Amino acid sequence: MELKTARLTLLIDPAKKAAFEALCAQQDLTPSQVVRQLIRDYLAHHGVSYVPSGAPAAPAAPAAGRSARRRR
């Protein structure tokens, strides 16, 4: 789960917004939950990877051409 959030503002037809909100309510979901899932699915469908904010970053790999051991 993401620990930080950013606002995404979009313009949508009022009738479509009302229908979307009603469907979300029927499914006991918030519109934000549904939009976040849609974005995750869209990124996955297009092979885009990301590290969620607040998640521990993967350890960095050693630089190419350098030994993992330090030379003296």
PDB file of N, CA, C and O in Angstrom:
ATOM      1  N   MET A   1       0.835  -1.175   0.000  1.00  0.00           N
ATOM      2  CA  MET A   1       0.000   0.000   0.000  1.00  0.00           C
ATOM      3  C   MET A   1       0.885   1.245   0.000  1.00  0.00           C
ATOM      4  O   MET A   1       1.909   1.301   0.681  1.00  0.00           O
ATOM      5  N   GLU A   2       0.470   2.224  -0.769  1.00  0.00           N
ATOM      6  CA  GLU A   2       1.217   3.467  -0.847  1.00  0.00           C
ATOM      7  C   GLU A   2       1.060   4.251   0.449  1.00  0.00           C
ATOM      8  O   GLU A   2      -0.023   4.300   1.032  1.00  0.00           O
ATOM      9  N   LEU A   3       2.140   4.855   0.887  1.00  0.00           N
ATOM     10  CA  LEU A   3       2.079   5.647   2.106  1.00  0.00           C
ATOM     11  C   LEU A   3       1.902   7.121   1.817  1.00  0.00           C
ATOM     12  O   LEU A   3       1.374   7.857   2.652  1.00  0.00           O
ATOM     13  N   LYS A   4       2.333   7.565   0.651  1.00  0.00           N
ATOM     14  CA  LYS A   4       2.173   8.964   0.256  1.00  0.00           C
ATOM     15  C   LYS A   4       1.130   9.020  -0.848  1.00  0.00           C
ATOM     16  O   LYS A   4       0.918   8.042  -1.565  1.00  0.00           O
ATOM     17  N   THR A   5       0.490  10.156  -0.980  1.00  0.00           N
ATOM     18  CA  THR A   5      -0.498  10.306  -2.039  1.00  0.00           C
ATOM     19  C   THR A   5      -0.252  11.597  -2.806  1.00  0.00           C
ATOM     20  O   THR A   5       0.353  12.539  -2.297  1.00  0.00           O
ATOM     21  N   ALA A   6      -0.734  11.615  -4.035  1.00  0.00           N
ATOM     22  CA  ALA A   6      -0.702  12.804  -4.873  1.00  0.00           C
ATOM     23  C   ALA A   6      -2.091  12.948  -5.484  1.00  0.00           C
ATOM     24  O   ALA A   6      -2.762  11.953  -5.755  1.00  0.00           O
ATOM     25  N   ARG A   7      -2.508  14.156  -5.694  1.00  0.00           N
ATOM     26  CA  ARG A   7      -3.842  14.406  -6.229  1.00  0.00           C
ATOM     27  C   ARG A   7      -3.830  14.329  -7.755  1.00  0.00           C
ATOM     28  O   ARG A   7      -2.923  14.844  -8.407  1.00  0.00           O
ATOM     29  N   LEU A   8      -4.852  13.680  -8.310  1.00  0.00           N
ATOM     30  CA  LEU A   8      -5.060  13.610  -9.752  1.00  0.00           C
ATOM     31  C   LEU A   8      -6.434  14.210 -10.016  1.00  0.00           C
ATOM     32  O   LEU A   8      -7.447  13.668  -9.575  1.00  0.00           O
ATOM     33  N   THR A   9      -6.469  15.326 -10.733  1.00  0.00           N
ATOM     34  CA  THR A   9      -7.731  16.000 -11.030  1.00  0.00           C
ATOM     35  C   THR A   9      -8.087  15.744 -12.486  1.00  0.00           C
ATOM     36  O   THR A   9      -7.244  15.877 -13.373  1.00  0.00           O
ATOM     37  N   LEU A  10      -9.342  15.376 -12.724  1.00  0.00           N
ATOM     38  CA  LEU A  10      -9.767  15.156 -14.102  1.00  0.00           C
ATOM     39  C   LEU A  10     -11.163  15.702 -14.303  1.00  0.00           C
ATOM     40  O   LEU A  10     -11.941  15.834 -13.358  1.00  0.00           O
ATOM     41  N   LEU A  11     -11.462  16.014 -15.533  1.00  0.00           N
ATOM     42  CA  LEU A  11     -12.790  16.502 -15.898  1.00  0.00           C
ATOM     43  C   LEU A  11     -13.569  15.353 -16.507  1.00  0.00           C
ATOM     44  O   LEU A  11     -13.053  14.613 -17.345  1.00  0.00           O
ATOM     45  N   ILE A  12     -14.825  15.207 -16.077  1.00  0.00           N
ATOM     46  CA  ILE A  12     -15.661  14.112 -16.548  1.00  0.00           C
ATOM     47  C   ILE A  12     -17.099  14.612 -16.668  1.00  0.00           C
ATOM     48  O   ILE A  12     -17.519  15.508 -15.936  1.00  0.00           O
ATOM     49  N   ASP A  13     -17.826  14.036 -17.576  1.00  0.00           N
ATOM     50  CA  ASP A  13     -19.235  14.368 -17.759  1.00  0.00           C
ATOM     51  C   ASP A  13     -19.982  14.116 -16.438  1.00  0.00           C
ATOM     52  O   ASP A  13     -19.820  13.056 -15.834  1.00  0.00           O
ATOM     53  N   PRO A  14     -20.794  15.077 -15.989  1.00  0.00           N
ATOM     54  CA  PRO A  14     -21.492  14.907 -14.709  1.00  0.00           C
ATOM     55  C   PRO A  14     -22.365  13.643 -14.627  1.00  0.00           C
ATOM     56  O   PRO A  14     -22.419  13.003 -13.577  1.00  0.00           O
ATOM     57  N   ALA A  15     -23.035  13.287 -15.702  1.00  0.00           N
ATOM     58  CA  ALA A  15     -23.874  12.083 -15.685  1.00  0.00           C
ATOM     59  C   ALA A  15     -23.013  10.821 -15.540  1.00  0.00           C
ATOM     60  O   ALA A  15     -23.383   9.880 -14.838  1.00  0.00           O
ATOM     61  N   LYS A  16     -21.859  10.821 -16.217  1.00  0.00           N
ATOM     62  CA  LYS A  16     -20.949   9.680 -16.110  1.00  0.00           C
ATOM     63  C   LYS A  16     -20.377   9.578 -14.702  1.00  0.00           C
ATOM     64  O   LYS A  16     -20.217   8.481 -14.166  1.00  0.00           O
ATOM     65  N   LYS A  17     -20.070  10.732 -14.104  1.00  0.00           N
ATOM     66  CA  LYS A  17     -19.547  10.758 -12.727  1.00  0.00           C
ATOM     67  C   LYS A  17     -20.586  10.198 -11.759  1.00  0.00           C
ATOM     68  O   LYS A  17     -20.251   9.397 -10.886  1.00  0.00           O
ATOM     69  N   ALA A  18     -21.832  10.609 -11.906  1.00  0.00           N
ATOM     70  CA  ALA A  18     -22.897  10.128 -11.023  1.00  0.00           C
ATOM     71  C   ALA A  18     -23.093   8.618 -11.167  1.00  0.00           C
ATOM     72  O   ALA A  18     -23.265   7.912 -10.173  1.00  0.00           O
ATOM     73  N   ALA A  19     -23.066   8.129 -12.406  1.00  0.00           N
ATOM     74  CA  ALA A  19     -23.218   6.692 -12.634  1.00  0.00           C
ATOM     75  C   ALA A  19     -22.044   5.924 -12.032  1.00  0.00           C
ATOM     76  O   ALA A  19     -22.234   4.862 -11.438  1.00  0.00           O
ATOM     77  N   PHE A  20     -20.837   6.455 -12.182  1.00  0.00           N
ATOM     78  CA  PHE A  20     -19.630   5.825 -11.624  1.00  0.00           C
ATOM     79  C   PHE A  20     -19.713   5.774 -10.102  1.00  0.00           C
ATOM     80  O   PHE A  20     -19.444   4.736  -9.497  1.00  0.00           O
ATOM     81  N   GLU A  21     -20.083   6.890  -9.484  1.00  0.00           N
ATOM     82  CA  GLU A  21     -20.193   6.933  -8.029  1.00  0.00           C
ATOM     83  C   GLU A  21     -21.274   5.979  -7.516  1.00  0.00           C
ATOM     84  O   GLU A  21     -21.095   5.345  -6.476  1.00  0.00           O
ATOM     85  N   ALA A  22     -22.382   5.876  -8.231  1.00  0.00           N
ATOM     86  CA  ALA A  22     -23.449   4.964  -7.827  1.00  0.00           C
ATOM     87  C   ALA A  22     -22.984   3.509  -7.914  1.00  0.00           C
ATOM     88  O   ALA A  22     -23.258   2.710  -7.018  1.00  0.00           O
ATOM     89  N   LEU A  23     -22.288   3.173  -8.982  1.00  0.00           N
ATOM     90  CA  LEU A  23     -21.778   1.809  -9.131  1.00  0.00           C
ATOM     91  C   LEU A  23     -20.757   1.491  -8.047  1.00  0.00           C
ATOM     92  O   LEU A  23     -20.777   0.402  -7.474  1.00  0.00           O
ATOM     93  N   CYS A  24     -19.874   2.428  -7.768  1.00  0.00           N
ATOM     94  CA  CYS A  24     -18.889   2.220  -6.694  1.00  0.00           C
ATOM     95  C   CYS A  24     -19.592   1.964  -5.370  1.00  0.00           C
ATOM     96  O   CYS A  24     -19.207   1.064  -4.624  1.00  0.00           O
ATOM     97  N   ALA A  25     -20.625   2.752  -5.074  1.00  0.00           N
ATOM     98  CA  ALA A  25     -21.359   2.589  -3.821  1.00  0.00           C
ATOM     99  C   ALA A  25     -22.027   1.217  -3.754  1.00  0.00           C
ATOM    100  O   ALA A  25     -22.038   0.582  -2.700  1.00  0.00           O
ATOM    101  N   GLN A  26     -22.586   0.759  -4.878  1.00  0.00           N
ATOM    102  CA  GLN A  26     -23.213  -0.572  -4.916  1.00  0.00           C
ATOM    103  C   GLN A  26     -22.202  -1.669  -4.611  1.00  0.00           C
ATOM    104  O   GLN A  26     -22.550  -2.701  -4.037  1.00  0.00           O
ATOM    105  N   GLN A  27     -20.955  -1.443  -4.996  1.00  0.00           N
ATOM    106  CA  GLN A  27     -19.903  -2.431  -4.790  1.00  0.00           C
ATOM    107  C   GLN A  27     -19.139  -2.191  -3.489  1.00  0.00           C
ATOM    108  O   GLN A  27     -18.132  -2.852  -3.234  1.00  0.00           O
ATOM    109  N   ASP A  28     -19.609  -1.251  -2.665  1.00  0.00           N
ATOM    110  CA  ASP A  28     -18.982  -0.899  -1.396  1.00  0.00           C
ATOM    111  C   ASP A  28     -17.516  -0.513  -1.572  1.00  0.00           C
ATOM    112  O   ASP A  28     -16.652  -0.909  -0.789  1.00  0.00           O
ATOM    113  N   LEU A  29     -17.260   0.265  -2.615  1.00  0.00           N
ATOM    114  CA  LEU A  29     -15.921   0.780  -2.903  1.00  0.00           C
ATOM    115  C   LEU A  29     -16.007   2.286  -3.053  1.00  0.00           C
ATOM    116  O   LEU A  29     -17.050   2.825  -3.423  1.00  0.00           O
ATOM    117  N   THR A  30     -14.902   2.966  -2.764  1.00  0.00           N
ATOM    118  CA  THR A  30     -14.873   4.398  -3.028  1.00  0.00           C
ATOM    119  C   THR A  30     -14.409   4.607  -4.467  1.00  0.00           C
ATOM    120  O   THR A  30     -13.706   3.760  -5.018  1.00  0.00           O
ATOM    121  N   PRO A  31     -14.793   5.721  -5.076  1.00  0.00           N
ATOM    122  CA  PRO A  31     -14.286   6.011  -6.413  1.00  0.00           C
ATOM    123  C   PRO A  31     -12.752   6.031  -6.453  1.00  0.00           C
ATOM    124  O   PRO A  31     -12.155   5.600  -7.440  1.00  0.00           O
ATOM    125  N   SER A  32     -12.119   6.524  -5.400  1.00  0.00           N
ATOM    126  CA  SER A  32     -10.650   6.544  -5.359  1.00  0.00           C
ATOM    127  C   SER A  32     -10.066   5.140  -5.400  1.00  0.00           C
ATOM    128  O   SER A  32      -9.069   4.907  -6.084  1.00  0.00           O
ATOM    129  N   GLN A  33     -10.667   4.206  -4.680  1.00  0.00           N
ATOM    130  CA  GLN A  33     -10.181   2.825  -4.701  1.00  0.00           C
ATOM    131  C   GLN A  33     -10.248   2.251  -6.112  1.00  0.00           C
ATOM    132  O   GLN A  33      -9.316   1.590  -6.572  1.00  0.00           O
ATOM    133  N   VAL A  34     -11.360   2.511  -6.790  1.00  0.00           N
ATOM    134  CA  VAL A  34     -11.538   1.971  -8.141  1.00  0.00           C
ATOM    135  C   VAL A  34     -10.544   2.604  -9.103  1.00  0.00           C
ATOM    136  O   VAL A  34      -9.944   1.900  -9.915  1.00  0.00           O
ATOM    137  N   VAL A  35     -10.357   3.918  -9.030  1.00  0.00           N
ATOM    138  CA  VAL A  35      -9.424   4.594  -9.928  1.00  0.00           C
ATOM    139  C   VAL A  35      -8.000   4.114  -9.673  1.00  0.00           C
ATOM    140  O   VAL A  35      -7.253   3.887 -10.625  1.00  0.00           O
ATOM    141  N   ARG A  36      -7.602   3.953  -8.402  1.00  0.00           N
ATOM    142  CA  ARG A  36      -6.253   3.450  -8.109  1.00  0.00           C
ATOM    143  C   ARG A  36      -6.054   2.062  -8.701  1.00  0.00           C
ATOM    144  O   ARG A  36      -4.992   1.772  -9.252  1.00  0.00           O
ATOM    145  N   GLN A  37      -7.080   1.188  -8.593  1.00  0.00           N
ATOM    146  CA  GLN A  37      -6.970  -0.155  -9.168  1.00  0.00           C
ATOM    147  C   GLN A  37      -6.886  -0.085 -10.698  1.00  0.00           C
ATOM    148  O   GLN A  37      -6.106  -0.817 -11.309  1.00  0.00           O
ATOM    149  N   LEU A  38      -7.676   0.781 -11.309  1.00  0.00           N
ATOM    150  CA  LEU A  38      -7.615   0.952 -12.765  1.00  0.00           C
ATOM    151  C   LEU A  38      -6.221   1.382 -13.211  1.00  0.00           C
ATOM    152  O   LEU A  38      -5.708   0.891 -14.217  1.00  0.00           O
ATOM    153  N   ILE A  39      -5.609   2.298 -12.464  1.00  0.00           N
ATOM    154  CA  ILE A  39      -4.265   2.768 -12.814  1.00  0.00           C
ATOM    155  C   ILE A  39      -3.248   1.644 -12.653  1.00  0.00           C
ATOM    156  O   ILE A  39      -2.392   1.458 -13.518  1.00  0.00           O
ATOM    157  N   ARG A  40      -3.332   0.882 -11.540  1.00  0.00           N
ATOM    158  CA  ARG A  40      -2.409  -0.250 -11.360  1.00  0.00           C
ATOM    159  C   ARG A  40      -2.551  -1.258 -12.500  1.00  0.00           C
ATOM    160  O   ARG A  40      -1.552  -1.738 -13.036  1.00  0.00           O
ATOM    161  N   ASP A  41      -3.801  -1.579 -12.872  1.00  0.00           N
ATOM    162  CA  ASP A  41      -4.048  -2.526 -13.967  1.00  0.00           C
ATOM    163  C   ASP A  41      -3.511  -1.995 -15.293  1.00  0.00           C
ATOM    164  O   ASP A  41      -2.930  -2.748 -16.074  1.00  0.00           O
ATOM    165  N   TYR A  42      -3.701  -0.716 -15.547  1.00  0.00           N
ATOM    166  CA  TYR A  42      -3.240  -0.095 -16.795  1.00  0.00           C
ATOM    167  C   TYR A  42      -1.714  -0.144 -16.890  1.00  0.00           C
ATOM    168  O   TYR A  42      -1.160  -0.474 -17.939  1.00  0.00           O
ATOM    169  N   LEU A  43      -1.040   0.188 -15.783  1.00  0.00           N
ATOM    170  CA  LEU A  43       0.426   0.128 -15.775  1.00  0.00           C
ATOM    171  C   LEU A  43       0.908  -1.305 -15.997  1.00  0.00           C
ATOM    172  O   LEU A  43       1.831  -1.534 -16.779  1.00  0.00           O
ATOM    173  N   ALA A  44       0.294  -2.260 -15.321  1.00  0.00           N
ATOM    174  CA  ALA A  44       0.689  -3.668 -15.467  1.00  0.00           C
ATOM    175  C   ALA A  44       0.444  -4.149 -16.904  1.00  0.00           C
ATOM    176  O   ALA A  44       1.274  -4.854 -17.476  1.00  0.00           O
ATOM    177  N   HIS A  45      -0.683  -3.768 -17.472  1.00  0.00           N
ATOM    178  CA  HIS A  45      -1.018  -4.174 -18.845  1.00  0.00           C
ATOM    179  C   HIS A  45       0.037  -3.695 -19.842  1.00  0.00           C
ATOM    180  O   HIS A  45       0.320  -4.374 -20.829  1.00  0.00           O
ATOM    181  N   HIS A  46       0.609  -2.537 -19.582  1.00  0.00           N
ATOM    182  CA  HIS A  46       1.608  -1.959 -20.484  1.00  0.00           C
ATOM    183  C   HIS A  46       3.045  -2.236 -20.039  1.00  0.00           C
ATOM    184  O   HIS A  46       3.990  -1.672 -20.591  1.00  0.00           O
ATOM    185  N   GLY A  47       3.206  -3.103 -19.043  1.00  0.00           N
ATOM    186  CA  GLY A  47       4.540  -3.509 -18.618  1.00  0.00           C
ATOM    187  C   GLY A  47       5.333  -2.434 -17.903  1.00  0.00           C
ATOM    188  O   GLY A  47       6.563  -2.460 -17.909  1.00  0.00           O
ATOM    189  N   VAL A  48       4.643  -1.492 -17.289  1.00  0.00           N
ATOM    190  CA  VAL A  48       5.328  -0.412 -16.580  1.00  0.00           C
ATOM    191  C   VAL A  48       5.462  -0.806 -15.114  1.00  0.00           C
ATOM    192  O   VAL A  48       4.468  -1.099 -14.449  1.00  0.00           O
ATOM    193  N   SER A  49       6.694  -0.812 -14.616  1.00  0.00           N
ATOM    194  CA  SER A  49       6.909  -1.139 -13.214  1.00  0.00           C
ATOM    195  C   SER A  49       7.194   0.133 -12.425  1.00  0.00           C
ATOM    196  O   SER A  49       7.640   1.136 -12.981  1.00  0.00           O
ATOM    197  N   TYR A  50       6.937   0.077 -11.151  1.00  0.00           N
ATOM    198  CA  TYR A  50       7.165   1.217 -10.272  1.00  0.00           C
ATOM    199  C   TYR A  50       7.316   0.697  -8.853  1.00  0.00           C
ATOM    200  O   TYR A  50       6.902  -0.419  -8.540  1.00  0.00           O
ATOM    201  N   VAL A  51       7.902   1.505  -8.016  1.00  0.00           N
ATOM    202  CA  VAL A  51       8.010   1.179  -6.592  1.00  0.00           C
ATOM    203  C   VAL A  51       7.037   2.099  -5.876  1.00  0.00           C
ATOM    204  O   VAL A  51       7.198   3.318  -5.925  1.00  0.00           O
ATOM    205  N   PRO A  52       6.020   1.539  -5.207  1.00  0.00           N
ATOM    206  CA  PRO A  52       5.063   2.392  -4.512  1.00  0.00           C
ATOM    207  C   PRO A  52       5.757   3.280  -3.478  1.00  0.00           C
ATOM    208  O   PRO A  52       6.719   2.860  -2.835  1.00  0.00           O
ATOM    209  N   SER A  53       5.270   4.488  -3.328  1.00  0.00           N
ATOM    210  CA  SER A  53       5.854   5.389  -2.340  1.00  0.00           C
ATOM    211  C   SER A  53       5.723   4.762  -0.961  1.00  0.00           C
ATOM    212  O   SER A  53       4.695   4.177  -0.621  1.00  0.00           O
ATOM    213  N   GLY A  54       6.776   4.895  -0.183  1.00  0.00           N
ATOM    214  CA  GLY A  54       6.775   4.321   1.151  1.00  0.00           C
ATOM    215  C   GLY A  54       7.282   2.894   1.203  1.00  0.00           C
ATOM    216  O   GLY A  54       7.566   2.376   2.284  1.00  0.00           O
ATOM    217  N   ALA A  55       7.401   2.243   0.036  1.00  0.00           N
ATOM    218  CA  ALA A  55       7.920   0.875   0.002  1.00  0.00           C
ATOM    219  C   ALA A  55       9.439   0.920   0.054  1.00  0.00           C
ATOM    220  O   ALA A  55      10.051   1.834  -0.499  1.00  0.00           O
ATOM    221  N   PRO A  56      10.051  -0.053   0.711  1.00  0.00           N
ATOM    222  CA  PRO A  56      11.519  -0.058   0.730  1.00  0.00           C
ATOM    223  C   PRO A  56      12.062  -0.250  -0.682  1.00  0.00           C
ATOM    224  O   PRO A  56      11.583  -1.102  -1.431  1.00  0.00           O
ATOM    225  N   ALA A  57      13.047   0.534  -1.031  1.00  0.00           N
ATOM    226  CA  ALA A  57      13.657   0.437  -2.359  1.00  0.00           C
ATOM    227  C   ALA A  57      14.507  -0.827  -2.434  1.00  0.00           C
ATOM    228  O   ALA A  57      15.070  -1.263  -1.430  1.00  0.00           O
ATOM    229  N   ALA A  58      14.596  -1.403  -3.608  1.00  0.00           N
ATOM    230  CA  ALA A  58      15.440  -2.579  -3.813  1.00  0.00           C
ATOM    231  C   ALA A  58      16.892  -2.164  -3.651  1.00  0.00           C
ATOM    232  O   ALA A  58      17.263  -1.052  -4.025  1.00  0.00           O
ATOM    233  N   PRO A  59      17.721  -3.046  -3.097  1.00  0.00           N
ATOM    234  CA  PRO A  59      19.139  -2.696  -2.958  1.00  0.00           C
ATOM    235  C   PRO A  59      19.762  -2.459  -4.326  1.00  0.00           C
ATOM    236  O   PRO A  59      19.444  -3.140  -5.301  1.00  0.00           O
ATOM    237  N   ALA A  60      20.644  -1.490  -4.373  1.00  0.00           N
ATOM    238  CA  ALA A  60      21.301  -1.143  -5.631  1.00  0.00           C
ATOM    239  C   ALA A  60      22.287  -2.243  -6.019  1.00  0.00           C
ATOM    240  O   ALA A  60      22.983  -2.794  -5.166  1.00  0.00           O
ATOM    241  N   ALA A  61      22.340  -2.552  -7.291  1.00  0.00           N
ATOM    242  CA  ALA A  61      23.293  -3.538  -7.806  1.00  0.00           C
ATOM    243  C   ALA A  61      24.662  -2.885  -7.914  1.00  0.00           C
ATOM    244  O   ALA A  61      24.749  -1.678  -8.141  1.00  0.00           O
ATOM    245  N   PRO A  62      25.745  -3.665  -7.755  1.00  0.00           N
ATOM    246  CA  PRO A  62      27.083  -3.083  -7.939  1.00  0.00           C
ATOM    247  C   PRO A  62      27.221  -2.504  -9.339  1.00  0.00           C
ATOM    248  O   PRO A  62      26.640  -3.018 -10.295  1.00  0.00           O
ATOM    249  N   ALA A  63      27.984  -1.444  -9.451  1.00  0.00           N
ATOM    250  CA  ALA A  63      28.192  -0.798 -10.751  1.00  0.00           C
ATOM    251  C   ALA A  63      28.876  -1.766 -11.700  1.00  0.00           C
ATOM    252  O   ALA A  63      29.698  -2.579 -11.278  1.00  0.00           O
ATOM    253  N   ALA A  64      28.546  -1.685 -12.953  1.00  0.00           N
ATOM    254  CA  ALA A  64      29.129  -2.566 -13.964  1.00  0.00           C
ATOM    255  C   ALA A  64      30.638  -2.398 -14.016  1.00  0.00           C
ATOM    256  O   ALA A  64      31.153  -1.280 -13.978  1.00  0.00           O
ATOM    257  N   GLY A  65      31.330  -3.505 -14.103  1.00  0.00           N
ATOM    258  CA  GLY A  65      32.778  -3.460 -14.246  1.00  0.00           C
ATOM    259  C   GLY A  65      33.524  -3.362 -12.927  1.00  0.00           C
ATOM    260  O   GLY A  65      34.755  -3.376 -12.911  1.00  0.00           O
ATOM    261  N   ARG A  66      32.809  -3.265 -11.840  1.00  0.00           N
ATOM    262  CA  ARG A  66      33.467  -3.181 -10.536  1.00  0.00           C
ATOM    263  C   ARG A  66      33.222  -4.459  -9.757  1.00  0.00           C
ATOM    264  O   ARG A  66      32.151  -5.060  -9.848  1.00  0.00           O
ATOM    265  N   SER A  67      34.179  -4.851  -9.023  1.00  0.00           N
ATOM    266  CA  SER A  67      34.051  -6.027  -8.182  1.00  0.00           C
ATOM    267  C   SER A  67      33.235  -5.672  -6.947  1.00  0.00           C
ATOM    268  O   SER A  67      33.272  -4.537  -6.471  1.00  0.00           O
ATOM    269  N   ALA A  68      32.503  -6.642  -6.439  1.00  0.00           N
ATOM    270  CA  ALA A  68      31.735  -6.420  -5.224  1.00  0.00           C
ATOM    271  C   ALA A  68      32.664  -6.227  -4.031  1.00  0.00           C
ATOM    272  O   ALA A  68      32.316  -5.529  -3.078  1.00  0.00           O
ATOM    273  N   ARG A  69      33.850  -6.848  -4.080  1.00  0.00           N
ATOM    274  CA  ARG A  69      34.839  -6.666  -3.004  1.00  0.00           C
ATOM    275  C   ARG A  69      35.643  -5.409  -3.258  1.00  0.00           C
ATOM    276  O   ARG A  69      35.950  -5.069  -4.401  1.00  0.00           O
ATOM    277  N   ARG A  70      35.966  -4.749  -2.218  1.00  0.00           N
ATOM    278  CA  ARG A  70      36.741  -3.526  -2.324  1.00  0.00           C
ATOM    279  C   ARG A  70      38.233  -3.898  -2.398  1.00  0.00           C
ATOM    280  O   ARG A  70      38.717  -4.704  -1.603  1.00  0.00           O
ATOM    281  N   ARG A  71      38.938  -3.313  -3.339  1.00  0.00           N
ATOM    282  CA  ARG A  71      40.371  -3.581  -3.495  1.00  0.00           C
ATOM    283  C   ARG A  71      41.167  -2.660  -2.596  1.00  0.00           C
ATOM    284  O   ARG A  71      40.784  -1.511  -2.377  1.00  0.00           O
ATOM    285  N   ARG A  72      42.289  -3.169  -2.069  1.00  0.00           N
ATOM    286  CA  ARG A  72      43.151  -2.334  -1.220  1.00  0.00           C
ATOM    287  C   ARG A  72      44.449  -2.054  -1.915  1.00  0.00           C
ATOM    288  O   ARG A  72      45.309  -1.367  -1.363  1.00  0.00           O
TER     289      ARG A  72
END
